[in-house]
Amino acid sequence: MEITTSDLLNFLDSDELKMRRHLDRLVKEGYIESLGVDVEQPSQVPYRLTDMGHREAKRRFVDDFNPLGAHHNHDDCPSESPCRQAKTH
């Protein structure tokens, strides 16, 4: 999945320059990669998660939703869990 600065600004309260700086930092740290350069429309440059970014996103999702009963995978569910009883995994 690809996303642009413009896409992010549709649902995040930020300005374009600040958003691009954050995206540049994430590129430098290896979490996302830029898929091009558009000098005339920098807000339309697409980005996507790297493998490291996918792993970090998964970890953060689990950490954030763990209080709601999220697990890393269904093998973490106890044997008496409804999802195991229903044989959904």
C-alpha positions in Angstrom: 0.0 0.0 0.0 1.3 3.4 -0.9 0.3 6.7 0.7 1.2 10.4 0.0 1.7 13.4 2.3 -1.5 14.7 0.8 -3.3 11.5 1.8 -2.1 11.8 5.4 -3.1 15.4 5.7 -6.7 14.4 5.0 -7.0 12.9 8.4 -4.0 14.2 10.5 -4.0 17.7 11.9 -0.6 18.9 10.6 0.8 21.2 7.9 2.5 19.8 4.8 6.1 20.9 5.7 5.9 19.4 9.1 4.4 16.1 7.7 7.2 15.9 5.0 9.9 16.4 7.7 8.3 13.5 9.7 8.2 11.3 6.6 11.8 12.2 5.8 12.9 11.1 9.3 11.0 7.8 8.9 12.8 7.2 5.6 16.2 7.9 7.3 15.3 5.6 10.1 14.3 2.8 7.7 10.6 2.5 8.5 9.3 3.8 5.2 10.7 4.3 1.7 10.0 7.1 -0.8 8.9 5.8 -4.2 9.9 8.9 -6.1 10.6 12.6 -6.2 8.2 15.3 -7.5 9.8 18.7 -7.1 6.6 20.4 -8.4 4.2 18.5 -6.2 6.1 17.1 -3.2 2.8 16.3 -1.4 2.1 13.7 -4.1 5.3 11.6 -3.6 4.2 8.1 -2.6 5.7 6.3 0.4 5.3 2.7 1.7 6.4 0.7 4.7 9.6 -1.2 4.6 9.9 -4.7 6.1 11.1 -3.1 9.3 8.2 -0.6 9.2 5.7 -3.5 8.9 7.2 -5.3 11.9 7.2 -2.1 13.9 3.6 -1.3 12.9 2.5 -4.8 13.9 4.3 -4.5 17.2 2.7 -1.1 18.0 -0.8 -2.3 17.0 -0.5 -5.3 19.3 0.9 -3.1 22.1 -1.9 -0.6 21.7 -4.7 -3.1 21.5 -3.3 -5.6 24.0 -5.5 -4.2 26.8 -8.5 -5.1 24.6 -7.3 -8.7 24.4 -5.2 -8.6 21.2 -2.6 -11.3 20.7 0.4 -11.5 18.5 -1.1 -14.5 16.8 -3.8 -17.0 17.5 -1.4 -19.5 19.0 -1.2 -17.0 21.9 -4.9 -17.6 22.6 -5.7 -19.9 25.5 -7.1 -23.3 24.4 -10.5 -22.4 25.9 -10.7 -19.2 23.9 -13.8 -18.8 21.7 -11.7 -18.4 18.6 -10.0 -21.8 19.2 -13.3 -23.4 20.0 -14.7 -22.2 16.7 -11.7 -23.5 14.9 -11.1 -20.2 13.2 -7.3 -20.9 13.2 
